[in-house]
């Protein structure tokens, strides 16, 4: 059991509109998400003294110049560099800062403004750019097509197994007014969609878009003065470059920190009312379910077959539709699940509310390099 | 005229690898401490974190760990060649190398475990890269 996160509360969350294109600079999207999150907490920008930002398209700005743009004076900053694992990682680090008095109110957010072409041509790390790019690897679609094919071969998973999860998420998205893809998805349409990088087809791949997600963390002293539902961080963890010597280990480290995370939280997978997974590709959702202990290695397909993953089901997953149906705003894909989990636990999810949700887990994954993502994170949240 | 293909950014660390490829030879770094082969080119040994490395020729043989048929390349320069097969090859010496298959195969072929050997393909003027053919 690790040290807990006593004295820290999640008090707000905000999400901008998700749009296929926008004229707005990403800096404005960051402000919008921060503004929405602070309003949901009953706080204002003058209350903020900590800021964490993850954003691929922020340069030449950075988290420090963003304090200048927004007129904030901060004593704690964090610029996330782990892609889709960063949002949760920054929350866990912010919680430690708040526990030790280094900050009182921290906004953690992620944002990006991408379309398909700009996402394909983004500046990439050496593992991808220099040792995959010159061979025409197909960007992330190629990377995860190779992961998916090997996973299917090793564990006997089928396209239908992945399809069931994608279809459940689409059903959830149909209840989310901010999701970009809200038309019903049938198994036939999933299986016969346009091939992208075999075995991946169109609905295995996210829709790059523009938007931002944010949460607000506060000290107990601040939180007790607010008239909003209070959430606690029950446990969490992160891991980077695991396993160091195997690109096809079907893990990024969740199983290395899950026991500590669950024992700190005092609960386990069976006690979760809902799950938010990093769904850049369905195969990685399977890997996260297995890594966090919801199923044995190779057993996620059976788990999905045995459960209903919609908001009315036995194992609600990605209750807002996830990146696969709501859209992936670049690095904000690492926080769409955080926004969704906080909104659900505050019982503010409207038509897609999971009835009586008390506890949930959200995971992050990112920094795709040579053949795989290097960073994994997760945290468990619960109503205080 | 198609756009130029994206080529690797050359550094003091990786230049010997690409120079050997241009000469039609596959060379990898090997760690003088733990004797393991290394790919992609590194600043130090990723197996033992030691800093003394040498460049050695390798066999050019390996087996396909996994693969995909890329239909939507990441850069327009590849569009005329698509679809094509991208490979993850486990080299006989240990490391995993991403590359392309030159042998024509059925679109739905399962190539996992198939033996391959290196060939070199000129992908930009004067720049040859290691591709693989079925052995």
Interface residues (C-beta under 8 A of the other chain):
Chain A: X120 X121 X126 X127 X129 X130 X131 X132 X133 X134 X135 X136 X137 X138 X139 X141 X142 X145 X146 X147 X149 X150 X153 X195 X196 X197 X198 X199 X200 X244 X245 X247 X248 X370 X371
Chain B: X5 X6 X7 X8 X9 X14 X39 X40 X46 X47 X65 X66 X67 X68 X69 X70 X71 X72 X73 X74 X75 X78 X81 X82 X84 X86 X88 X96 X98 X99 X100 X107 X108 X110 X112 X123 X129 X131
